[in-house]
Amino acid sequence: MIQTWENEDVCKAIEETRSVCLKLEANSEECAQFSVYYPVMTVPTTYFIGFDGKQKLIVAGYVESADFLKKITEACDGVSPSDSASGVDLSINDKVEKAKEKLRQKQEERKFEESQKEKDDELNRRSTGKNVTKLKQWQETKEAEETRNQIIKDREEDKKAKERIKEQIARDRAERKARFEETQRLKKATTEKEKQEKLQREADEKRMEASRRSETARIQFRLPDGQAVNHFFPSGNKFQDAVDYLRTEHSLKNIQLMTNFPKRIYNPNEYGLSFSELQLAPSSVITVKLLGSFMSTPGDGGGGMGLVSSIYNTISNSITSVWNMIYTFVFGTPQQPAVQSNRSNSQQQRDSQTSSTSNTLRHRSNIARLSDRRNDDDDMALYNGNSTQQM
């Protein structure tokens, strides 16, 4: 905007109109005095003021030189010749002095008003202080009276409350006594049941904890010939390792594995699960059965021996399972897995007697039945001289 004000055409136009130019800086004392009469809303702003002190035109913001010349012409068109003549007579210094005089008068008036306002404020403050003091005294007197009345009222209420409390205590004692007697009766009735449930729960938790912590699964295999073989497997290994062990170490190819407690037959789909997932850790007894072997019919006398052998193996497996649980609980799971294969003398004698009896029965009878080697579900019950299965 300074370039516009200092433009030659603009300066020439101002001289022709016999105008007086004043440039005031923003935030200066002169600008503050000027703002008293002519409010400054934005910077830069150009004011066109007539000889009578009235605003002719206000130009806010930046304006091009050509547009500013039009604004000068527009502002000066309303000035009459008489005004121009009177303006010529007045000198610039007179105008400035007159403006300064007005500013001084305005400042004095403002100072007087501020002084008068301070006096009025002081009088109001003193009057307010006196009124506040009187109000506080009145409030203190009223509060003291209310406090005295409240104390008397509280004493009466406390006396009544104590009487009500005594009555309530008597009722509560009677109710507590009745509830206690009822609770004791119910507790006595349910104590035995809770005790049994707790014992069962603790036993289940111990079995689950032992199975979870066991790193080794002690498996006792009951072979088809009645032999009991112990072997240790890592609990995380697959059940397929047990099948491979029987096929490799004992040359048992077409076999079926099962447990009696609980009663469960393992199918090939479960061979991919671990011993822990099948709940065979830390110890279990697995009965091994042959599939597709030669089996005598009930009519040739072999069925009786199969029944006796099945009953014996069932009892033997039960005793072995209980012994394994006691052994694991007392001595823990062995750290170094090893293979133990023992056969008792009584078992050898039983096998010899069973084999001899079976051979005798076969020779005496001319009736026999051959079964195919397929793994059909209908031909699962077979006989091999010492089978633990029943027809």
Summary of the structure (lengths in Angstrom):
residues: 391
radius of gyration: 59.6
end to end distance: 118.3
largest distance: 166.4
contacts: 959
relative contact order: 0.07
helix: 60%
strand: 12%
